[in-house]
Amino acid sequence: MGFLLVALVFIIVFSISGFKIVNQAQVMIVERLGRYSRTLEPGLRFIIPVIETVRGVHWKKMLRTVSGESYPIFTVVQKIDLREAVFDFPRQNVITKDNVTISIDALLYYQIVDPKSAIYEIENLPEAIEKLTQTTLRNIIGEMDLDSTFTSRDTINEKLRIILDDATNKWGVKVNRVELKDITPPREIQNAMEKQMKAERDRRAAILEAEGLKKAAILNAEGVKESKINQAEGEKQAAILEAEGQAQARIRVAQGEAEAIRLVIDAIKNNGQPDKYLIAMKYLETLQDITSGEGNKIVYMPYEASGILSSVDGIKEMFKGTGK
């Protein structure tokens, strides 16, 4: 009875050891007598104890301390995670094309799409990806100068992703993204870059100030120009209006004189000698102008004074019989 009991317990333990629970997004690699047998999908699975075993996988993980320093941990795992994983590489030094040593901190996002290849095509997948990334990054940075490394992060990330994705394809891995977290040049280079940036900012400030002064001077000159143009236009319009006013005044005066002459002519037209009247009036106006000065002491008659007298006599004759 004791032997049967021991045998029964052994069979139960042996059977229970064959049951495996595989979590979601994980798989197990099963080997039968040392050869690949199958891949266990998520759920409750059963393997034949002793004959079938779950393949252990050597895995490297990077952990960070509170101070930010990273250190690796090597473990053996039985379950392969199919989710996208983040590999935080330790900071490494690379040399640029212009022989400047810079320190780069990078992140890699990858995902296992073929668990069998990830186990049998490479010994330690995370470490292999890390070494491949480091060498590829050195090659890419070695073809660029210092300034390009700061302004071409997206280009570096894309080149790394394409090269790593192509190289890890046979390992059953899909590289989704590569990100450069930080690029740190030497301290003396940082000081020189800060001075260069300060000089560039000062130069831009001086240019902006000069452009502002230039625009202000241009606007001021344009304002003076517009003011002078408006002033000249106003003077022009004033001169035109004044000339038009003088012309209108002269026209009015001439019209008044014409009307006066017409009235005189109408008044004397019955006499039939208006020309004598006009001649006599012009003589009298001329004499008035000659003798109108304050310093004139000599009054003289023109040479043909007899003509004036005859004209006056003619006026007298014209008004005879009018009662005036």
C-alpha positions as CSV (number, residue, x, y, z in Angstrom):
1,M,0.0,0.0,0.0
2,G,2.8,2.4,0.8
3,F,4.4,1.8,-2.6
4,L,1.1,2.5,-4.4
5,L,0.6,5.6,-2.4
6,V,4.1,6.9,-3.3
7,A,3.5,6.0,-6.9
8,L,0.2,7.8,-7.0
9,V,1.7,10.9,-5.5
10,F,4.5,10.8,-8.0
11,I,2.0,10.5,-10.9
12,I,0.0,13.4,-9.6
13,V,3.1,15.6,-9.2
14,F,4.4,14.5,-12.5
15,S,1.1,15.3,-14.2
16,I,0.8,18.7,-12.5
17,S,4.3,19.7,-13.6
18,G,3.2,19.2,-17.2
19,F,0.6,22.0,-17.0
20,K,1.8,25.5,-18.0
21,I,-0.1,28.7,-17.8
22,V,1.0,31.2,-20.5
23,N,-0.1,34.8,-19.9
24,Q,-1.5,37.1,-22.6
25,A,1.1,38.6,-25.0
26,Q,3.6,36.0,-23.9
27,V,4.8,32.7,-25.4
28,M,6.9,29.7,-24.4
29,I,9.3,27.7,-26.5
30,V,9.0,24.0,-26.0
31,E,11.8,21.5,-26.8
32,R,11.4,17.8,-27.1
33,L,14.5,15.9,-26.3
34,G,16.6,19.0,-27.0
35,R,15.0,20.0,-30.3
36,Y,12.4,22.6,-31.0
37,S,8.9,21.2,-30.8
38,R,6.4,24.0,-30.7
39,T,5.5,27.4,-29.3
40,L,2.9,27.6,-26.5
41,E,0.3,30.3,-27.0
42,P,-1.4,32.2,-24.1
43,G,-3.7,30.0,-22.0
44,L,-3.5,26.7,-20.1
45,R,-1.1,24.3,-21.9
46,F,0.3,20.9,-21.2
47,I,3.7,19.4,-21.9
48,I,5.1,16.0,-21.4
49,P,7.3,16.1,-18.3
50,V,10.9,15.0,-18.7
51,I,10.5,14.5,-22.5
52,E,9.5,18.1,-23.2
53,T,11.0,21.1,-21.5
54,V,10.5,24.8,-21.7
55,R,13.6,26.6,-23.2
56,G,15.1,29.1,-20.9
57,V,16.2,32.3,-22.5
58,H,19.2,34.5,-21.4
59,W,17.9,38.0,-21.1
60,K,19.6,41.3,-20.3
61,K,17.8,44.2,-18.6
62,M,19.0,47.7,-17.9
63,L,18.0,49.2,-14.6
64,R,18.6,52.8,-13.5
65,T,19.4,54.1,-10.0
66,V,17.9,57.2,-8.4
67,S,20.9,59.2,-9.6
68,G,20.3,58.2,-13.2
69,E,23.1,55.7,-13.6
70,S,22.2,52.5,-15.4
71,Y,23.5,49.0,-14.8
72,P,22.7,45.7,-16.5
73,I,21.0,42.6,-15.0
74,F,21.4,39.2,-16.6
75,T,18.5,36.7,-16.0
76,V,17.1,33.5,-17.5
77,V,13.4,33.7,-18.4
78,Q,11.0,31.1,-19.8
79,K,8.3,33.4,-21.1
80,I,9.0,35.6,-24.1
81,D,7.2,38.9,-24.0
82,L,5.7,39.9,-27.3
83,R,4.8,43.5,-26.3
84,E,6.8,46.5,-27.5
85,A,9.8,46.9,-25.2
86,V,12.0,49.8,-24.4
87,F,15.8,49.3,-24.2
88,D,17.6,52.1,-22.4
89,F,21.2,52.1,-23.6
90,P,23.9,53.4,-21.3
91,R,25.5,56.6,-22.3
92,Q,28.3,56.2,-24.8
93,N,31.0,58.4,-26.4
94,V,31.3,58.8,-30.1
95,I,33.5,60.9,-32.3
96,T,32.1,63.3,-35.0
97,K,33.6,64.0,-38.4
98,D,35.4,67.1,-37.1
99,N,37.0,65.0,-34.3
100,V,34.9,66.1,-31.4
101,T,34.0,63.5,-28.8
102,I,30.4,63.7,-27.7
103,S,28.3,61.7,-25.3
104,I,25.0,60.2,-26.5
105,D,22.1,58.7,-24.6
106,A,19.6,56.7,-26.7
107,L,16.4,54.7,-26.4
108,L,15.3,51.8,-28.6
109,Y,11.7,50.6,-29.1
110,Y,11.5,47.1,-30.5
111,Q,9.1,44.2,-30.6
112,I,9.6,40.4,-31.0
113,V,7.4,39.2,-33.9
114,D,9.0,35.7,-34.3
115,P,9.8,34.1,-30.9
116,K,11.5,31.1,-32.5
117,S,14.0,33.2,-34.4
118,A,14.6,35.4,-31.4
119,I,15.7,32.3,-29.4
120,Y,17.6,30.3,-32.0
121,E,19.1,32.9,-34.3
122,I,20.8,35.0,-31.6
123,E,22.2,34.1,-28.2
124,N,21.2,37.1,-26.1
125,L,18.8,39.3,-28.1
126,P,18.9,42.5,-25.9
127,E,22.7,42.6,-25.7
128,A,23.0,41.9,-29.4
129,I,20.6,44.8,-30.2
130,E,22.6,47.1,-27.8
131,K,26.0,46.3,-29.4
132,L,24.5,46.7,-32.9
133,T,23.0,50.0,-32.0
134,Q,26.3,51.3,-30.6
135,T,28.3,50.4,-33.6
136,T,25.7,51.8,-36.0
137,L,25.5,55.0,-34.1
138,R,29.3,55.5,-34.2
139,N,29.2,55.0,-37.9
140,I,26.4,57.5,-38.5
141,I,27.8,60.2,-36.2
142,G,31.3,59.7,-37.7
143,E,30.0,60.9,-41.0
144,M,28.5,64.2,-39.5
145,D,30.1,67.3,-38.0
146,L,29.2,68.6,-34.6
147,D,26.7,71.2,-35.7
148,S,24.9,68.6,-37.8
149,T,24.4,66.2,-34.9
150,F,22.4,68.9,-33.0
151,T,20.2,69.9,-35.9
152,S,19.7,66.4,-37.5
153,R,18.3,64.3,-34.7
154,D,15.4,63.2,-36.7
155,T,17.7,62.2,-39.6
156,I,19.9,60.2,-37.2
157,N,16.9,58.5,-35.6
158,E,15.5,57.5,-39.0
159,K,18.9,56.2,-40.2
160,L,19.3,54.1,-37.1
161,R,15.8,52.7,-37.3
162,I,16.2,51.6,-40.9
163,I,19.6,50.0,-40.4
164,L,18.6,48.2,-37.1
165,D,15.3,47.0,-38.5
166,D,17.0,45.5,-41.5
167,A,19.8,43.9,-39.4
168,T,17.5,42.5,-36.8
169,N,14.9,41.1,-39.2
170,K,16.5,37.7,-39.2
171,W,16.3,37.7,-35.4
172,G,12.5,38.0,-35.5
173,V,12.6,41.6,-34.2
174,K,10.8,44.7,-35.5
175,V,12.5,48.0,-34.5
176,N,9.8,50.6,-34.3
177,R,11.7,53.7,-33.1
178,V,15.0,55.0,-32.1
179,E,15.3,58.2,-30.0
180,L,18.4,60.2,-29.0
181,K,17.6,61.5,-25.5
182,D,20.6,63.6,-25.0
183,I,23.7,64.7,-26.9
184,T,26.4,66.2,-24.6
185,P,29.6,67.7,-26.0
186,P,32.7,68.3,-23.9
187,R,32.6,71.2,-21.4
188,E,35.0,73.4,-23.4
189,I,32.9,72.9,-26.5
190,Q,29.8,73.8,-24.6
191,N,31.4,77.1,-23.4
192,A,32.4,77.9,-27.0
193,M,28.9,77.2,-28.2
194,E,27.4,79.4,-25.5
195,K,29.7,82.2,-26.6
196,Q,28.8,81.7,-30.2
197,M,25.1,81.7,-29.4
198,K,25.5,84.9,-27.4
199,A,27.4,86.6,-30.2
200,E,24.7,85.4,-32.7
201,R,21.9,86.8,-30.5
202,D,23.8,90.1,-30.2
203,R,24.3,90.3,-33.9
204,R,20.6,89.6,-34.6
205,A,19.6,92.3,-32.0
206,A,21.9,94.8,-33.7
207,I,20.4,93.9,-37.1
208,L,16.9,94.3,-35.8
209,E,17.7,97.6,-34.2
210,A,19.4,98.9,-37.4
211,E,16.4,97.7,-39.5
212,G,14.1,99.5,-37.1
213,L,16.0,102.8,-37.3
214,K,16.1,102.4,-41.1
215,K,12.4,102.0,-41.3
216,A,11.8,104.9,-38.9
217,A,14.0,107.1,-41.1
218,I,12.2,106.0,-44.2
219,L,8.8,106.7,-42.7
220,N,10.0,110.1,-41.4
221,A,11.3,111.0,-44.9
222,E,8.1,109.8,-46.5
223,G,6.1,111.9,-44.0
224,V,8.2,115.0,-44.8
225,K,7.8,114.3,-48.5
226,E,4.0,114.0,-48.2
227,S,3.9,117.1,-46.1
228,K,5.8,119.2,-48.7
229,I,3.7,117.7,-51.5
230,N,0.5,118.6,-49.7
231,Q,1.8,122.1,-48.9
232,A,2.9,122.7,-52.5
233,E,-0.5,121.4,-53.7
234,G,-2.2,123.7,-51.3
235,E,-0.2,126.7,-52.5
236,K,-0.9,125.7,-56.1
237,Q,-4.6,125.6,-55.5
238,A,-4.5,128.9,-53.6
239,A,-2.6,130.6,-56.5
240,I,-5.0,129.2,-59.0
241,L,-8.0,130.4,-56.9
242,E,-6.4,133.8,-56.5
243,A,-5.7,134.1,-60.2
244,E,-9.2,133.0,-61.0
245,G,-10.5,135.6,-58.5
246,Q,-8.4,138.4,-60.0
247,A,-9.6,137.4,-63.5
248,Q,-13.2,137.4,-62.3
249,A,-12.6,140.8,-60.7
250,R,-11.1,142.2,-63.8
251,I,-14.0,140.8,-65.8
252,R,-16.4,142.3,-63.4
253,V,-14.6,145.7,-63.6
254,A,-14.6,145.5,-67.4
255,Q,-18.2,144.5,-67.5
256,G,-19.0,147.5,-65.2
257,E,-17.1,149.9,-67.4
258,A,-18.8,148.4,-70.5
259,E,-22.1,148.9,-68.8
260,A,-21.3,152.4,-67.8
261,I,-20.1,153.3,-71.3
262,R,-23.3,151.7,-72.7
263,L,-25.5,153.8,-70.5
264,V,-23.6,157.0,-71.4
265,I,-23.8,156.1,-75.1
266,D,-27.5,155.4,-74.7
267,A,-27.8,158.8,-73.0
268,I,-26.1,160.7,-75.7
269,K,-26.9,158.5,-78.7
270,N,-29.5,161.1,-79.8
271,N,-26.7,163.7,-80.2
272,G,-24.7,161.5,-82.5
273,Q,-21.2,162.4,-81.1
274,P,-20.2,159.9,-78.4
275,D,-16.6,159.7,-79.6
276,K,-15.9,163.3,-78.6
277,Y,-17.3,162.5,-75.2
278,L,-15.1,159.5,-74.7
279,I,-12.0,161.4,-75.8
280,A,-12.7,164.3,-73.5
281,M,-13.2,161.9,-70.5
282,K,-9.9,160.1,-71.2
283,Y,-8.1,163.4,-71.3
284,L,-9.6,164.5,-68.0
285,E,-8.6,161.2,-66.3
286,T,-5.1,161.5,-67.6
287,L,-4.8,165.0,-66.2
288,Q,-6.1,163.8,-62.8
289,D,-3.4,161.2,-62.6
290,I,-0.7,163.6,-63.5
291,T,-1.7,166.2,-60.9
292,S,-2.6,163.7,-58.1
293,G,0.9,163.6,-56.5
294,E,1.5,165.5,-53.2
295,G,4.8,167.1,-54.3
296,N,3.4,168.4,-57.7
297,K,3.6,172.1,-57.7
298,I,3.4,172.9,-61.4
299,V,0.2,172.3,-63.3
300,Y,0.7,172.1,-67.0
301,M,-1.4,171.4,-70.0
302,P,-0.6,168.9,-72.6
303,Y,0.6,170.0,-76.0
304,E,-2.8,169.6,-77.6
305,A,-4.8,171.4,-74.9
306,S,-7.0,173.0,-77.6
307,G,-8.2,169.5,-78.4
308,I,-9.5,169.1,-74.9
309,L,-11.2,172.4,-74.9
310,S,-12.9,171.4,-78.2
311,S,-13.9,168.1,-76.6
312,V,-15.4,169.9,-73.6
313,D,-17.1,172.2,-75.9
314,G,-18.5,169.2,-77.7
315,I,-19.8,167.8,-74.5
316,K,-21.5,171.1,-73.8
317,E,-23.1,171.0,-77.2
318,M,-24.3,167.4,-76.6
319,F,-26.2,168.3,-73.4
320,K,-27.8,171.4,-74.9
321,G,-31.5,171.1,-74.7
322,T,-31.5,168.3,-72.0
323,G,-32.0,170.7,-69.2
324,K,-28.8,169.5,-67.5
